Structures are given as structure tokens and as C-alpha cells.
Amino acid sequence: MTTKSDLPKSDPPIIQEDELKKAIPEIFKRAQVSSDFRQLCLENPGKAVFEVTGKTLPEGSTLSFSDDQ
């Protein structure tokens, strides 16, 4: 008998450039209201993108946010 936990886990989908451009305003909005999310953006931008979109950055890509005001 096969259970759900026996099935291979698939990697989350990779975000496309147009999807990332659409997600940036939501990321900025969340960072404005949540200091924890803002810190996540600074420390791990890929994880912040994943939290908003459910998708990962392409392997080898870089993204950074700054907290300059």
C-alpha cells in the first residue's frame, strides 16, 4: 500500500521574471508592515519570494533588498 508520505516530493515551481515583477509590490507591502518579513527580505530574499509566491528563484540567480530609507 502506498501512502502520501511514500510519494516523491516535488520541488516547488521556479518563478518567472514577469511573475517576480508582479510579486515585488506585495513583497514591499509586507516588508512595510512586518519587521520580521523585512528582516527575512534582507537576510534571505529567495525565502521571502517563496513566502509570497510559493515559487523559488532560479538556481544561480541573485536577488537582494536594501533597507535604505
C-alpha positions in Angstrom: 0.0 0.0 0.0 1.4 3.4 -1.0 0.8 6.3 1.3 1.1 10.0 0.6 4.4 10.2 2.5 5.9 7.4 0.3 5.4 9.6 -2.9 8.4 11.6 -4.1 8.2 15.2 -3.0 8.4 17.5 -6.0 10.4 20.7 -6.0 8.3 23.9 -5.9 8.0 25.7 -9.3 10.5 28.3 -10.3 9.3 31.8 -10.6 9.4 33.5 -14.0 10.7 37.1 -14.4 7.2 38.5 -15.1 5.8 36.8 -12.1 8.5 38.2 -9.9 7.8 41.7 -11.2 4.2 41.3 -10.3 5.1 40.0 -6.8 7.5 42.8 -5.9 4.8 45.2 -4.8 3.3 42.6 -2.4 6.8 41.8 -1.0 7.4 45.6 -0.4 4.0 45.9 1.2 4.6 43.0 3.6 8.0 44.4 4.4 6.5 47.7 5.4 4.1 46.2 7.9 6.2 43.4 9.3 9.6 43.9 10.7 10.1 40.1 10.7 9.3 39.9 7.0 11.5 42.9 6.3 14.4 41.1 8.1 13.7 38.0 6.0 13.9 40.0 2.8 17.3 41.3 3.9 18.7 38.0 5.0 17.1 35.5 2.6 15.4 37.2 -0.3 14.7 33.9 -2.0 12.7 32.7 1.0 10.8 35.9 1.1 9.8 35.5 -2.6 8.8 31.9 -1.8 6.6 33.0 1.1 4.7 35.4 -1.2 4.5 33.4 -4.4 5.1 29.7 -3.4 7.8 29.7 -6.1 11.6 29.6 -5.9 14.1 31.8 -7.6 16.0 30.0 -10.5 19.2 28.3 -9.4 22.2 30.6 -9.6 20.1 33.8 -9.6 20.6 36.5 -7.1 18.2 39.0 -5.6 18.8 41.5 -2.8 16.8 44.0 -0.9 18.2 47.0 1.0 16.8 48.8 3.9 17.9 52.3 2.8 15.3 54.9 3.8 
